[in-house]
Amino acid sequence: MARSYTVATAALALQVPAKWIDNTLSHFAVQGVSQARQGVSRKLSVESLSILSIALALIQDLSVPVGTAIDIAAQLLRSSGRVTLPSGIALEIDIDKTNAMLLERLEHAVEIAPLPHRGRPPQKTTGRLD
């Protein structure tokens, strides 16, 4: 079974706020993200984190809109790191190097990421001692 990561771990590894990942995944489909119904935490695969990592580079370095960046990042992963756009511009990325850096950051993030709370919240007490 492939490893999956929480949004908090992904946020640490990608060095973005968890809210950015939640908002992005709410608005755009990213391959490798498992999400069920409301109240169930999303799980992100290494593939989905690779897509988000490449998309972030496109957003930050080239000011590409988020949706377009995610589409291009997915194409880059499918085509082993090289895509030619309809305009003739070719984009190339070293997938192996990108994934190696991502896995290194994930290793660190897993150690320091907060664990999600499980189960019911504790009952509130009134503070009275009768």
Stockholm file with secondary structure:
# STOCKHOLM 1.0

chainA/1-130         MARSYTVATAALALQVPAKWIDNTLSHFAVQGVSQARQGVSRKLSVESLSILSIALALIQDLSVPVGTAIDIAAQLLRSSGRVTLPSGIALEIDIDKTNAMLLERLEHAVEIAPLPHRGRPPQKTTGRLD
#=GR chainA/1-130 SS CCCEECHHHHHHHHTSCHHHHHHHHHHSCCTTEECCSTTSCCEEEHHHHHHHHHHHHHHHHHCCCHHHHHHHHHHHHHTTTEEECTTSCEEECCHHHHHHHHHHHHHHHHHHSCCCCCSCCCCCCCCCCC
#=GC SS_cons         CCCEECHHHHHHHHTSCHHHHHHHHHHSCCTTEECCSTTSCCEEEHHHHHHHHHHHHHHHHHCCCHHHHHHHHHHHHHTTTEEECTTSCEEECCHHHHHHHHHHHHHHHHHHSCCCCCSCCCCCCCCCCC
//
